[in-house]
Amino acid sequence: MEKNTVIEILEALASGYSPTTGEELEKDNVLNERNVIRALQIAINELKLNSYTNRKEIQISEEDIRNSIEVFKQSKINLTPNRLTNFLLGVKKFKQEEINKNELYGKYKFIKTKGFLTDHLTEFLNEFYPSTKKERNEDPWSNIDFFQQQTFNKLSENAINQLKQKVSELEITKVENLSEYIQKARIQYPRAYEPWSDKEKELLNKALDFTNDIDLLTSCFLRGKGAIESYGKRLLYERQIC
């Protein structure tokens, strides 16, 4: 088994997901214990360090991401996290030769795993380029217009305060080795890029029965509008198919 594959499997487990099915692990699974997660992260870091002995481990540059996005826009190619990942890792040749010759093509090869990079680019696009979701149209819930309908709110002031209190009690687990753009995002949105816990999903799902006010939901869940809209649509879609 290739070392990159091992790293991707361990990263999935450390994030609380099955590396085979992508399903979330049960709460009482031993892999969700804090010490186990930390041990997995240490193992991941050691594997990366051993793999790239002669390479300096670097953070994903926000400037590189934005410049990559411009490369795709100029070439009139629809943005998707997977395409950006392939571009930065240099794992796929594009029909437009100017893209393959760009200095950013393959810059992160041997530095970041595909799973890690795809996750970060997905979050980045949702947070800072929410309009591109219409162009990507990859998710079956992307056409749900719940948040584009006339704004309504049936939550009382007391209910809003209760919701904010419950969200404030949720733990923030993603706190180590944060990239620069995540740190910047969390100045305005303290829960930006935090994995959605079962409890937070439950709170958002219930809130959607009473409001589609994206500004209100943003203030309650302390996440950006793109993140709220994206996950809210997903929850609404899951209601339809269940």
C-alpha positions in Angstrom: 0.0 0.0 0.0 1.4 3.4 -0.9 2.2 5.8 1.9 -0.2 8.5 0.6 -3.0 6.0 0.7 -2.1 5.1 4.3 -2.2 8.8 5.2 -5.6 9.4 3.5 -7.0 6.4 5.5 -5.7 7.7 8.8 -6.9 11.3 8.0 -10.4 10.0 7.4 -10.4 8.1 10.7 -9.0 11.1 12.5 -11.9 13.1 11.1 -14.4 10.6 12.3 -15.3 9.0 8.9 -15.0 5.6 7.4 -12.3 5.7 4.8 -14.2 3.1 2.8 -17.8 4.4 2.8 -17.3 8.0 3.9 -20.0 7.5 6.6 -19.6 9.2 10.0 -18.4 6.9 12.7 -20.7 6.2 15.7 -20.2 8.6 18.6 -19.2 5.7 20.9 -16.6 4.4 18.5 -13.1 4.2 20.1 -11.7 6.2 17.1 -13.7 9.2 18.3 -11.9 9.4 21.6 -9.8 12.5 21.9 -6.6 10.7 22.8 -7.1 8.3 19.9 -7.6 11.2 17.5 -4.5 12.9 18.7 -2.5 9.7 18.3 -3.8 9.3 14.8 -2.8 12.9 14.0 0.7 12.3 15.4 1.0 9.2 13.2 -0.2 11.2 10.2 2.3 14.0 10.8 5.2 11.5 11.3 4.3 9.8 8.0 4.2 13.1 6.2 7.5 14.1 7.7 9.2 10.9 6.7 7.8 11.1 3.2 9.0 14.6 2.6 12.4 14.7 4.4 13.9 17.1 1.9 10.7 19.2 1.5 9.5 22.0 3.7 6.0 21.3 5.0 4.0 24.4 4.1 0.4 25.7 4.6 -1.9 26.1 1.7 -1.5 29.7 0.6 -4.8 31.6 0.3 -3.1 33.6 -2.5 -2.3 30.4 -4.4 -5.9 29.3 -4.1 -7.3 32.6 -5.3 -4.8 32.8 -8.2 -5.7 29.2 -9.2 -9.4 30.2 -9.2 -8.5 33.1 -11.6 -6.6 30.7 -13.9 -9.8 28.6 -14.2 -12.0 31.7 -14.7 -9.7 33.1 -17.4 -9.8 29.7 -19.2 -13.6 29.7 -18.8 -13.6 26.3 -16.9 -16.2 25.8 -14.2 -14.8 25.7 -10.7 -15.0 22.5 -8.7 -13.0 21.5 -5.6 -11.8 18.3 -7.5 -10.6 20.3 -10.5 -8.7 22.7 -8.3 -7.2 19.8 -6.4 -6.0 18.1 -9.6 -4.5 21.4 -10.7 -2.6 22.1 -7.5 -1.4 18.5 -7.2 -0.6 18.2 -10.9 -2.3 14.8 -11.2 -4.3 15.5 -14.3 -3.5 17.2 -17.6 -6.0 19.8 -18.8 -6.9 20.3 -22.5 -5.8 23.9 -22.2 -2.1 23.7 -22.3 -1.7 27.2 -20.7 -3.1 25.7 -17.5 -0.6 22.8 -17.4 2.2 25.3 -17.9 1.1 27.6 -15.1 3.6 27.9 -12.2 0.9 26.8 -9.8 0.2 23.5 -11.6 1.5 20.7 -9.4 2.9 23.1 -6.7 1.5 21.0 -3.9 2.5 17.6 -5.3 4.1 15.5 -2.6 3.2 18.1 0.0 -0.6 17.6 0.5 -2.8 14.6 0.1 -5.7 14.7 -2.3 -8.3 14.2 0.5 -6.8 16.9 2.6 -6.6 19.4 -0.3 -10.1 18.6 -1.6 -11.6 19.2 1.8 -9.9 22.5 2.3 -10.8 23.7 -1.2 -14.4 22.7 -0.8 -14.6 24.7 2.5 -12.8 27.7 0.9 -15.2 27.8 -2.1 -18.3 27.5 0.1 -17.0 30.3 2.4 -15.6 32.8 0.0 -17.1 31.9 -3.5 -20.6 30.7 -2.7 -21.8 31.8 -6.2 -19.6 29.1 -7.8 -21.9 26.4 -6.3 -24.4 27.2 -9.0 -21.7 26.7 -11.6 -20.5 23.4 -10.1 -24.0 22.0 -9.6 -22.4 18.8 -8.4 -24.6 18.2 -5.4 -28.2 16.9 -5.8 -29.3 19.5 -3.2 -27.8 22.5 -5.1 -31.1 23.4 -6.8 -33.1 23.8 -3.6 -34.2 27.4 -3.4 -35.2 27.5 0.3 -32.9 30.4 1.0 -33.9 32.3 -2.1 -37.6 32.3 -1.2 -39.2 35.2 0.7 -37.5 35.6 4.0 -39.5 34.3 7.0 -38.8 33.9 10.7 -41.1 32.3 13.3 -38.5 32.1 16.0 -39.3 34.1 19.1 -36.6 36.3 20.7 -36.4 33.8 23.5 -36.0 30.9 21.1 -33.2 32.7 19.2 -31.4 33.3 22.5 -31.8 29.6 23.4 -30.5 28.5 20.1 -27.4 30.8 20.4 -26.8 29.5 23.9 -26.9 25.9 22.7 -24.5 26.6 19.8 -22.1 28.4 22.2 -22.0 25.2 24.3 -20.8 23.1 21.4 -17.1 22.2 21.4 -14.7 23.4 18.7 -12.4 20.6 17.9 -10.5 21.9 14.9 -8.0 24.2 16.7 -4.5 22.9 15.8 -2.4 23.7 12.7 -5.0 26.1 11.3 -4.2 27.7 7.9 -4.0 31.4 7.6 -7.3 31.8 5.8 -9.1 29.7 8.5 -7.7 31.9 11.2 -8.9 35.0 9.3 -12.3 33.5 8.8 -12.7 32.7 12.5 -12.2 36.3 13.5 -15.7 37.0 12.0 -17.2 33.5 12.2 -15.8 31.6 15.3 -17.1 28.2 14.1 -15.9 28.6 10.5 -14.4 25.3 9.0 -15.4 23.3 12.1 -16.8 19.9 11.2 -20.6 19.7 11.7 -21.3 17.6 14.8 -24.6 15.6 15.1 -25.8 18.0 17.7 -25.2 21.1 15.5 -26.9 19.3 12.5 -29.9 18.6 14.7 -30.1 22.3 15.9 -29.9 23.6 12.3 -32.4 21.1 11.0 -34.9 22.2 13.7 -34.2 25.9 13.0 -35.0 25.4 9.3 -38.6 24.6 10.3 -38.9 28.2 11.6 -36.7 30.4 9.5 -34.8 30.8 6.2 -33.2 34.1 7.4 -29.6 33.4 6.5 -28.4 36.5 8.4 -30.1 35.3 11.5 -28.8 31.7 11.1 -25.3 33.1 10.6 -25.5 35.0 13.8 -26.8 31.9 15.7 -24.4 29.3 14.3 -21.3 31.6 14.0 -20.6 30.3 10.5 -20.5 32.1 7.1 -23.5 32.4 4.9 -22.0 30.0 2.4 -21.5 27.3 5.0 -25.0 27.7 6.4 -26.7 27.7 3.0 -24.7 24.7 1.7 -25.4 22.5 4.7 -28.9 23.7 5.2 -29.8 22.7 1.6 -28.2 19.3 2.2 -30.4 18.7 5.3 -33.5 19.8 3.4 -32.6 17.4 0.6 -32.1 14.5 3.0 -35.6 15.1 4.3 -37.0 14.6 0.9 -35.3 11.3 0.2 -35.9 9.8 3.7 
